[in-house]
Amino acid sequence: MPVIRIDDPDDPRLSDYRDLTDVALRRVLEPAGGLYIAESAKVIGRARAAGHRPRSVLVQEKWLDDVTDLAGDAPVYVVSDAVAEALTGYAVHRGALAAMHRPAAASVAEVVDGARLVLVLEDIVDHTNVGAAFRAAAGLGADAVLISDRCADPLYRRSVRVSMGTVFQVPWTRLPAWPEAAPLLREAGLHLAALALSDDAVALDDFAAARPDRVALLMGTEGDGLSRRALAAADTIVTIPMAGGVDSLNVAAAAAVALWALR
């Protein structure tokens, strides 16, 4: 683990960390460059435990001891607080960042093999919601998470941070579009339960009382909910009974409620 002290934010060795706004990450590093950014020693440790490899680690001097066992053979770039902020565009309060190699995606069959409860996220665009949904999946016993092709990336920095690193804990991969996705789930023996508002929807507590042995819980985008194709593919439409004139919850909160009921 080479430790290299750098005092120039324009040093080319720091290019993976330069101007780390979410927009810059989407356009430059993720996914085209095959990298994602892990923030904090705790998150880096969870990524390493999941078998992910760092390309390099960026750390301030006072946090160096926290990452010495996490970097492996990757170089550790030690910078001052001022250089870290000039480099990334924000104060790095958690002390460490790592540019991580993005692992190859697993197949849907591999991810859902043996799973009894799967969370499916369709076209959720907010990285905070994706991270919160993964945290709920990990904490409430989902065996896997599947995301649509247009869903926000769980490995974006904000998603990883909000999930508290649980994006490395729960097996996940991307689904193809719905004409191809439904047979993959049914071949795995999963009952497709779509969480949506509908006149013929089954109340969540009733569905949970007689739940199928293996369930894929479908959650839709923040604004419009599940697509027509997703609803058409579902075996059952399920709704959370609401009060107070409120008809729905934030998608991550709804996922947590439904996962708890079906745990």
C-alpha positions in Angstrom: 0.0 0.0 0.0 2.0 3.0 -1.2 1.2 6.2 0.8 1.7 9.3 -1.4 1.4 12.8 -0.1 0.1 15.3 -2.7 -0.3 19.1 -2.2 -1.5 20.1 -5.6 -5.2 19.6 -6.4 -4.4 19.6 -10.1 -2.1 16.6 -9.8 -3.2 14.1 -12.6 -3.1 11.2 -10.1 -6.2 12.8 -8.4 -8.3 13.0 -11.6 -10.8 10.4 -10.4 -11.7 12.7 -7.5 -11.8 16.1 -9.3 -15.1 18.0 -9.1 -17.1 15.2 -7.6 -20.6 16.7 -8.1 -23.3 14.2 -8.9 -23.6 15.6 -12.4 -19.8 15.1 -13.0 -20.0 11.5 -11.7 -22.9 10.6 -14.0 -21.3 12.1 -17.1 -17.7 11.2 -16.6 -16.9 8.5 -14.1 -20.1 6.5 -13.8 -20.7 4.2 -15.5 -18.5 4.9 -18.6 -15.2 4.9 -16.7 -16.0 1.7 -14.8 -15.7 3.4 -11.4 -17.8 4.6 -8.5 -16.8 6.6 -5.4 -17.1 5.2 -1.9 -17.2 7.8 0.9 -16.0 7.1 4.4 -13.9 4.3 5.9 -17.0 2.4 6.9 -18.4 2.4 3.4 -15.1 1.6 1.8 -14.8 -1.3 4.3 -18.2 -2.7 3.3 -17.3 -2.4 -0.4 -14.1 -4.3 0.3 -15.9 -7.0 2.2 -18.2 -7.4 -0.8 -15.1 -8.1 -3.0 -14.9 -4.7 -4.7 -11.4 -3.4 -5.5 -10.2 0.2 -4.9 -8.2 1.9 -7.7 -7.0 4.4 -5.2 -7.9 6.0 -1.9 -7.9 9.7 -1.0 -7.6 10.6 2.6 -6.7 13.5 4.9 -3.7 12.9 7.3 -5.8 12.6 10.4 -7.8 9.7 8.9 -4.9 7.8 7.4 -4.9 5.1 10.1 -8.5 4.3 9.3 -7.8 3.3 5.8 -4.5 1.5 6.0 -6.2 -1.9 6.2 -8.7 -1.1 3.4 -6.6 0.0 0.5 -5.0 -3.3 -0.3 -2.3 -2.7 -3.0 -4.0 0.5 -4.2 -2.2 3.8 -3.7 -3.3 6.1 -0.8 -3.2 9.7 -1.7 -2.9 11.9 1.5 -4.0 15.5 1.1 -4.7 18.5 3.4 -8.3 19.5 4.1 -7.9 22.5 1.8 -6.7 20.3 -1.1 -9.5 17.8 -0.6 -12.1 20.6 -0.7 -10.5 22.3 -3.7 -10.3 18.9 -5.5 -13.8 17.6 -4.8 -15.8 20.8 -4.6 -17.1 20.1 -1.1 -15.9 19.6 2.5 -14.9 15.9 2.9 -16.2 15.5 6.4 -16.0 11.7 6.5 -12.3 11.8 5.9 -11.8 9.3 3.1 -12.9 8.6 -0.5 -12.0 5.7 -2.7 -12.2 5.3 -6.4 -13.6 1.8 -6.7 -13.6 -0.5 -9.7 -17.2 -1.3 -10.7 -17.8 -5.0 -10.6 -19.4 -6.9 -13.5 -23.2 -7.2 -13.1 -24.6 -10.6 -12.1 -27.4 -12.2 -14.1 -31.0 -11.9 -12.8 -31.1 -15.7 -12.3 -28.0 -15.6 -10.1 -29.4 -12.8 -8.0 -32.8 -14.2 -7.3 -31.8 -17.9 -7.0 -33.4 -19.1 -3.8 -34.8 -15.7 -2.9 -38.1 -15.5 -1.0 -38.5 -11.7 -1.0 -37.2 -9.5 -3.8 -37.6 -5.7 -4.1 -38.0 -4.4 -7.7 -37.4 -0.7 -8.3 -38.7 0.7 -11.6 -37.4 4.0 -12.9 -36.7 5.6 -9.5 -34.6 8.6 -10.4 -33.7 10.0 -7.0 -30.5 8.6 -5.7 -31.6 9.3 -2.1 -34.7 7.1 -2.6 -32.6 4.3 -4.1 -30.2 4.4 -1.2 -33.0 4.4 1.3 -34.8 1.6 -0.4 -31.6 -0.5 -0.3 -31.3 0.2 3.4 -34.8 -0.9 4.0 -34.2 -4.1 1.9 -31.1 -4.9 4.0 -32.7 -4.1 7.3 -36.1 -5.8 6.7 -34.9 -9.0 5.2 -35.2 -8.7 1.4 -33.0 -11.3 -0.3 -32.3 -9.3 -3.4 -33.0 -6.0 -5.2 -33.7 -5.7 -8.9 -33.6 -2.3 -10.7 -34.9 -1.3 -14.1 -32.6 0.0 -16.8 -33.7 3.6 -16.2 -33.4 3.4 -12.4 -30.8 5.6 -10.7 -27.5 3.8 -10.0 -27.2 2.3 -6.5 -23.4 2.9 -6.7 -23.6 6.6 -7.1 -22.0 8.4 -4.1 -25.3 9.7 -2.7 -27.1 6.3 -3.0 -24.2 4.5 -1.3 -24.0 7.1 1.5 -27.8 7.1 2.2 -27.9 3.3 2.1 -25.1 3.2 4.8 -23.2 0.9 2.5 -26.0 -1.7 2.3 -25.8 -1.5 -1.5 -22.8 -3.8 -1.0 -24.8 -6.1 1.3 -27.9 -7.0 -0.7 -27.4 -8.8 -4.0 -28.7 -6.7 -6.9 -28.6 -6.3 -10.7 -30.5 -4.6 -13.5 -33.6 -6.1 -15.2 -34.3 -5.9 -18.9 -37.5 -4.1 -20.0 -40.8 -5.6 -18.9 -41.6 -7.8 -21.9 -38.4 -9.7 -21.1 -38.4 -9.2 -17.3 -41.6 -10.9 -16.3 -40.6 -14.4 -17.6 -37.3 -14.2 -15.8 -39.0 -13.5 -12.5 -41.7 -16.2 -13.0 -39.1 -18.8 -14.0 -37.6 -18.2 -10.6 -41.0 -18.9 -9.0 -41.7 -15.3 -7.9 -45.2 -13.9 -7.5 -45.2 -10.4 -8.8 -46.9 -8.0 -6.4 -47.2 -4.4 -7.6 -47.6 -1.7 -5.0 -50.0 0.7 -6.6 -53.3 2.6 -6.3 -56.1 0.7 -8.0 -59.8 0.0 -7.4 -59.2 -3.7 -7.4 -56.0 -3.6 -5.3 -55.6 -6.0 -2.3 -54.8 -4.3 1.0 -51.2 -5.0 2.1 -52.2 -6.7 5.4 -54.6 -9.0 3.6 -51.9 -9.9 1.0 -49.4 -10.5 3.8 -51.7 -12.8 5.7 -51.8 -15.2 2.8 -48.6 -14.3 1.0 -47.1 -16.5 -1.6 -44.0 -18.3 -0.7 -41.8 -16.2 -3.0 -42.6 -12.6 -3.7 -41.2 -9.9 -6.0 -42.4 -6.5 -4.7 -42.7 -4.0 -7.5 -42.2 -0.3 -6.7 -42.6 2.5 -9.2 -41.1 5.9 -9.9 -41.6 8.9 -7.6 -44.1 10.8 -9.7 -46.2 8.4 -11.8 -45.7 5.1 -10.0 -45.4 1.8 -11.9 -45.6 1.8 -15.6 -48.6 0.2 -17.4 -46.3 -2.7 -18.5 -45.3 -3.4 -15.0 -48.9 -3.3 -13.8 -49.9 -5.6 -16.6 -47.1 -8.1 -15.7 -48.2 -8.2 -12.0 -50.0 -11.1 -10.5 -51.5 -9.0 -7.7 -51.8 -5.3 -7.2 -51.3 -4.4 -3.5 -52.0 -1.1 -1.7 -51.1 0.3 1.7 -54.2 1.4 3.5 -53.9 5.1 4.3 -55.6 7.6 6.5 -55.8 11.4 6.9 -56.6 12.1 3.3 -53.1 10.9 2.2 -53.1 8.4 -0.7 -49.5 7.3 -0.8 -46.0 7.4 0.8 -42.6 8.3 -0.5 -41.4 5.3 -2.5 -38.6 4.4 0.0 -41.0 4.6 2.9 -43.6 2.6 1.1 -41.0 -0.1 0.3 -40.0 -0.2 4.0 -43.7 -0.7 5.1 -44.3 -3.4 2.6 -41.1 -5.2 3.3 -41.8 -5.2 7.0 -45.3 -6.6 6.4 -43.9 -9.4 4.1 -40.8 -10.2 6.1 
